[in-house]
Every structure is written in structure tokens, then in C-alpha cells.
């Protein structure tokens, strides 16, 4: 059973169809008379403009990925300085032992302190 398309999917489909339609080419004439470029220059200009936009976006993405690499390196360095599992377990057991000793010997501590 096919699922109904959402409004967003329909919009994307329309954009893709429009983009594909912009690349449809008229048939080039061939034969004598020196030929006809069939609007080739116009299509080349459009492609060059699109390539310039793609190139700009690509440069921007390269810069963004460079920033991401720096941020990942920073995170790796910070994580390396976090306490390990052994330290956390030891600290927790030590704290539990201290509080247990205080509870067990509270009466003797109270008598000692007065």
C-alpha cells in the first residue's frame, strides 16, 4: 500500500521537476549551413552561473568542516582529562566507608567530643 505524500514531499517533487525542466534542451540542427548552436551559449551561461553558486557553497562547507574538526579535537582533549571509572568507583566506595564508619561509631565520637 502506497503512503500518501506529505505537502513537503510534493513541494520537493515540484522543485525537482522544475530543476530537471530547466535542463531540457532543444534539438540541435545538423547538416550544412554552418550549423545552429540551438541556444548552446545560453545554456552554457546558465551552467556557469550554477557552477559558481555550487563552488561558493562548497568553499563554505570546507570552512565549516574545518571548524567542526577543531571542535571535535577540543572535545577529545577534554574527554581525555575526565576521571576514569577506577577513580569514580574508588571515590564512591571510600565515601560510603567513611559515612558507614561515622554511623557505626557516632556514639563513641559524641562521647569523645563531649
Secondary structure, 3 states (H helix, E strand, C coil): CCCCCCHHHHHHHHHHHHHHHCCCCCCCCCCCCCCCCCCHHHHHHHHHHHHHHHHHHHHHHHHHHHHHHHHHHHHHHHHHCCCCHHHHHHHHHHHHHHHHHHHHCHHHHHHHHC
